[in-house]
């Protein structure tokens, strides 16, 4: 981990405080899961649309 990451982590701790970091990490994890879920649903929907076009 480079020194720039230490600066970023230090700024985050200063901005949000130690008590808010677990909440922030939890909400970031939930957002990441929703994004991945949306990407897989979008990919399967586009696959279905491609199959429908090729069947016509």
C-alpha positions, 0 to 999 in steps of 0.5 A, a space after each residue: 500500500 503506497 503512501 497516497 493510500 495512507 493520506 486518503 485513509 487519514 482524510 476519511 478518518 478525519 472527515 467521518 470520525 471513527 464511529 461512522 467508519 463501520 456504517 460507511 463501510 457497510 453502506 459501501 459494501 451494500 452499494 457494491 453488491 447492488 451494482 454487481 446484482 444490476 450488472 448480472 441482471 443487465 447482462 442476462 437481459 441483454 443475452 435474452 434480447 440477443 437470443 430473441 433477435 436471432 430466433 426471429 
